[in-house]
Amino acid sequence: MHQAHHEITCQTGGPGLTDITGPILEWLAQTGVEQGLLTVFCRHTSASLVIQENADPDVVRDLADFFHQLVSRDPAHYRHTTEGPDDMPAHIRSALTQTQLSIPIKGGRAQLGTWQGLYLFEHRDRPHARSIALHVIGE
């Protein structure tokens, strides 16, 4: 059994989805794991992870727009307002999505579907450098 850990930093451009598939799959290939499980973990509470379509960029834009409409930015709705009007809505959006993804590995490749990509979903208004922890276990 082999294990490996790694961390990548993703620079976001503000709210929306940033494709992080490339650097994750590049690192996975370097581990030499043929069969196993890849864990991708977002080390933040105001950003999250999603697996989403990577063929049509309108999909990720529509998803970001939907979440913006879904969660109110009205500070009157929240107690936690000290970090700005975008912070508590960002925490809620993060809670509605995921901070960890588990992806099977077969034949040395992540078993993503044809149109699937891994995305960091930034929920804050301004750009951030986000840390993503990676762990692979297998043989």
Secondary structure as UniProt FT lines:
FT   STRAND          2..11
FT   STRAND          16..19
FT   HELIX           21..31
FT   STRAND          36..42
FT   STRAND          47..53
FT   HELIX           57..70
FT   HELIX           75..77
FT   TURN            82..83
FT   TURN            85..86
FT   HELIX           87..96
FT   STRAND          100..106
FT   TURN            107..108
FT   STRAND          109..110
FT   TURN            114..115
FT   STRAND          116..122
FT   STRAND          129..138
//
